Amino acid sequence: MIKIALVGQPNVGKSALINSVGNARLKVGNFSGVTVKKEVVRFSRDGYDFEITDLPGSYSLTDYTIEERVTKNYLDDADYDLILNVVDSTNIERNLYLTTELLALNKKLVVALNMTDEAIKEGVCIDEQQLGKLLGVECVKTSAVEKTGIDDIIHAMIASYNRKTNPFHLQFSEVFEEEIEHIVSFLKEKKVQCKISLKALAIKLLREDRNAYLRFREEPIWIELQPIVNEGFQHLYLHYDTKDLDDIFNDEKAALAKGAVAETVQFKKQLKHGFTDKIDALLMHQFVGLPIFLFLMWGLFQLTFEVGSIPMEWIDAFFVMLIDATKSFLGDSEFSSVIADGAIAGVGAVVLFLPNIIILFLGIALLETTGYMSRVAFLLDGFFHKFGLHGKSFIPLVTGFGCSVPAYMAARTLKNDRDRLLTLFIIGFMSCGARLPIYVLFVGAFFAEHHAGNILFLIYISGALLGILVAKVLKMTAFKGDDEPFVMEMPKYRLPSLQLIWHTVSAQAMMYLKKAGTFILLASVLIWFASNYPKQPEVEQDYQVKIEQASNNEAIQALNNELALYKLENSYLGMIGHASEPFFAPLGYDWRMAVALETGLAAKEVVVATLGVLYGLGEDNTEQSEGLVEKIQANVSLASGISFIVFVMIYLPCLAASMVFMREAGGWKYLGYLFVFTTVIAWVLSFLAFTLTQAIT
């Protein structure tokens, strides 16, 4: 016998729906210990016996009323196989508040979208298939009055009953899920057994559910569990700026329900709008909404790099001074060089971008805490789905134009693993700020000054368009499958909390330093070693004699540059360049360009400096150095230059970003996939660019 708990808010037509089954045997009694009426309906269909217990109408699973207490206790403790949740289709958003609580129980669930006939008259059009995907349960349209959908409901209950697995689909906001996970992890470690899921139990603890607390209060485990729950409370109080747990949970339920309705319901008739809806009418307008968002992001982008450049200069000057002081203190030795030129310079390369990171995350935190970012995700969702991306992918992609490290970190807002991985794989196509000097150098070498701005714009746009097209290909191959929609929360607009902003930004900044700093430090030391060894003492001695005999400063500088070139060409790094030259030869690159690309794997900022050393001009070269531009023009053809730009635009980002990608993606194998994926695309497109340019010119 299939035992079913019939649940719904008051006046949704639960009893009428069951009476429509026909040939049902009704048994009326009382729930134990209370005067609330208990109705049990039994019938047989398709070879199965059904027993449906009609629970009292409840707006929520709380103890506020005796009816709600009865429903809550039954769902927590009674023996039943699945829940049939009846929803009023004419007021679906309010009804879904209860549905979200039922999902938290992690029981088998079927949703009956009742009163479909009235919904049609009122212009309410529900996509039950999409809503079912979103909630992870079967949703069926029914009408108790017209007796439609009854057979479909019975078949859905049979299918749900026979389904072996029951995956948990309910997702709260990120901060809420984080606290739930802390409690669930602890309960798993303690091997706690419970009739309901551990996640449902964790939610009850965070809701200060009396029965949940009584379960643990007299147990030794409570000594360890209580601090974890208390810490969760403090985190929630901080993020929601209130200590009223009812308000917090109501906001969560409202956000989930509002997001579900926005995704799956169309209202063909005009309804009266509140203040929030009036704001949304402007910010989420199909024509005006996107330009408003692009303007806000443009402003944030400008602040990130205009304002961020000021402290960057101070930080850069500080690390230059620290490097000089270290060399002065430790003297001229290998140890001094590895500490100053390797470790300190590497750490400085990471800390240098910290102001950009802080400003960028500050702006994103402001947009998120006001409730605006969720609207933008919904606004862009339709367009991005055409290319296999989710609306929330837009934020990490835009961030990628600044720096790939925070962009990869921003992708964690995507809850679905496939959506997040797909976004992570194409962030690198958005040219980060560190690639700009390389573009400026080669554009300045091969194009007239009045065309330079247009060429740079074309490079950036081409990278973005290529990324979107690649996403479409990946969606059809490696990440193929049906789109998995999920609730995009639509919280109320609110003023941001300064304490919450500080908590969010400081946490992201520390995470950036912790994740990126350690890896770039190791990379810097390795690059230092590869470019300084093996030593050439005899050659250095010969050059030292020539330098001492030089007659003027220009000759001394030329000899020093020549020595630096020889040492680098015969270092391990130079050997790698010569060894890899055949791989790059079809693209029109010599060993110097190959080495520059390879050092760019550590940090794109060193590509220009590497080219300066390799072309005998010393390390103090920038993208605006006339000498280096002339050397590029003399040694690199137009076809090779364009090919080089294309390769830089596509291939693997710097080591710091790559390590963050590895952490966010979930393992070294994904970094291997990214390396092969980007290298193959970069090589093929660079070869095409080289061949076509040669043919044209």
C-alpha positions, 0 to 999 in steps of 0.5 A, a space after each residue: 500500500 502506498 501511504 501518502 501525506 496530503 499537504 497544502 495551504 488552506 483553501 487550495 482544494 485538497 479534499 475536492 481533489 481527492 474526492 474527484 478520484 471516485 470510488 474512494 472510501 473515506 474514514 473520518 477520525 481525530 489526530 491523536 491528542 487533539 480535536 483536529 479532524 483526521 480524514 483518511 481516503 483509501 482506494 485502488 488504481 492500476 494495481 496499487 492500493 492507496 491510503 491518503 491522509 489529508 493533513 490540516 491546511 497549513 501556511 507553514 510547518 511551524 507550531 503557531 497553530 494547532 493545525 500547523 503543529 499537527 501537520 508538522 509532527 505528522 510529517 516528521 514522525 509518521 510512517 508514509 511513503 510520499 507527500 502530495 502537495 496541492 498548490 493553488 495555481 492562481 496564487 502560486 508564489 504564496 503557495 510555494 512557500 510551503 513547498 520549499 519547506 516540504 522539499 527540506 524534508 527530503 521526502 518523495 514529493 509530487 506537486 499538484 498544480 490545482 485550480 488550473 481552470 481558474 488560473 487560465 481565466 486569470 491569465 496565469 500560465 505555468 510551465 509545469 515541466 520547467 517548474 518540475 525540473 527546477 524543484 526536482 519533483 513531478 509537477 502536474 496540472 489538475 482541476 478538482 472542479 473539472 476533474 482533469 489531471 487526476 489520472 496524471 497525478 496517480 501515475 506521478 505518485 506511482 512513479 515517485 513511489 517506485 523511484 529508488 533515489 530521492 536527490 535533494 534539490 532545495 537550495 538556499 542562499 550561499 550563506 545559508 547553505 554554508 551554515 547548513 553544510 557545517 552542521 551536516 558535516 558534523 552530524 555525518 562525522 558523529 554518524 547521527 541517525 534520523 528519520 528525516 535527512 541530516 540537511 532537514 535536521 540542520 535546517 530545523 536546528 537553525 530554525 530553533 525547532 523545539 523538537 530538534 533541540 529536545 532530541 540532542 539536549 540530553 545527549 553528550 553530542 550537544 556539547 560539541 554541536 551547540 558551538 557550531 549552531 551558535 556560530 551559524 546563528 551569528 553568521 546569519 545575524 550578520 548577513 541578514 542584519 537581524 536576529 529574528 529567525 522568522 524574518 530570515 527564513 521568510 526572506 529565504 522562502 520568499 526569495 526561492 518562491 519568487 525566483 521559481 515564479 519568475 522562471 516558470 510563470 507568465 501573467 498575461 493580465 496586468 496586475 497591480 505592482 508594489 514598490 519593489 515591482 515598480 523598481 524591477 519594472 525599470 531595472 529588469 525592463 527588456 530594453 532598458 534593463 541591460 543598458 543600465 546594468 552595463 553602465 553600472 558594470 562599466 562604472 565598476 570596471 573604471 573604478 577598479 582600474 582607475 582608482 586601483 592604479 593609485 595604490 598599485 603604484 605605492 605597492 610597486 614602489 614599496 616592493 622595489 625598495 624592499 628588493 633593493 634593501 634585501 640585496 643591499 643587506 644580504 649582499 651580491 649572492 645567489 641567496 640574495 638573488 633568489 630571495 629578492 628577485 625570486 620570492 619577494 618579487 613573486 609575492 609583490 606580483 600578487 599583492 600588486 593586484 590586491 587593490 583591484 581585487 578589493 574594489 572589484 569585490 566591493 562593487 560586486 558585494 554592493 550589487 549583491 547585498 542590495 538584491 540587484 545582482 539576482 535580477 541581472 542574472 535573470 535578465 541575462 539568463 535567456 540570452 546566455 542559455 542560447 550559448 549554453 551558459 547561465 545568466 550568472 556566468 556574466 559576472 565572472 566573464 566581465 570580471 575576467 577582463 580585469 583579472 582571471 583570479 577573481 573571475 574564477 573565484 566569482 564563478 562559485 556563485 553558480 551552484 550547478 557543477 556543469 554550469 560552473 565548469 563551463 564558465 570556468 573553461 571560457 573565462 580565459 578568453 576574456 583578455 585580462 589587464 596583464 595582456 594589455 601591454 603585449 597587445 599595445 606592443 605588437 599593435 604599435 609595431 604593426 599598425 598606424 597610431 590612429 588605428 591602434 584603438 580600433 585594433 585593441 577594441 577588436 582584440 577584446 571583442 574577438 576574445 569575448 565572442 570566441 569565448 561565447 562560441 566555444 561555450 556553445 561547442 562545449 555545451 554540445 560536446 563535453 558538457 552536453 545535456 538538458 539545461 538545468 534551471 535552478 531558483 534564482 533568488 529575488 530578495 527584497 531590495 535593502 540597504 547594504 550593511 557596512 559590517 556585511 560588506 567588510 566581512 565579505 570583501 575581507 574574506 575574499 581578499 584573504 582568500 585571494 592572498 592565500 590561494 594565489 600568493 603561495 603558488 606565484 611564490 613557488 613559480 617565481 622561484 622556479 622561473 628565477 632558477 630556470 633563467 639563471 642556471 646553468 652558470 657560464 663562469 668562463 663566458 661571464 669572465 670574458 665579458 667582464 674583461 670586455 666591459 672593463 675595457 669599454 670606453 663609454 657607457 653605451 658600449 658597457 650597456 651593449 655588452 651587458 645586454 649581450 651577456 644577459 642575452 647569452 646567459 638567458 639563451 643558454 639557461 634552462 629557460 633558453 633550452 626549453 625555448 629552443 626545444 619548443 621552437 619546432 612546435 611554434 615554427 608553423 606559427 612564424 615564431 622564433 625561439 625568443 617568441 616561444 620563450 616569451 610565451 612560456 614565461 607568460 605562463 607564470 605571469 603575462 606581465 613578464 612577456 614584454 620584459 622577456 622579449 626585451 632581454 631576448 632582443 638584447 635591450 635589457 629588462 627595463 623595457 615597456 610596451 612603449 619602448 621605441 627600441 623594442 618596437 623597432 626590434 619587433 618590427 625588424 625581427 617579426 613579420 606582420 603575419 607572425 605578430 598577428 599570430 602572436 596576438 591571437 595566441 596570447 589572447 587564448 592560451 592558458 592564463 598566468 600560474 596564479 590564475 591557473 592554480 585558482 582555476 584548479 582549486 575552483 574546478 576541483 582537481 589537477 585533471 581539470 587544469 590539464 584539460 584546460 591546458 590542452 584545450 586552450 593550447 590546441 585552440 590557440 595553436 590552430 587559430 594562430 596558424 590560421 591567422 598566420 597563414 591568412 595574413 601571409 596570403 593577403 600580404 
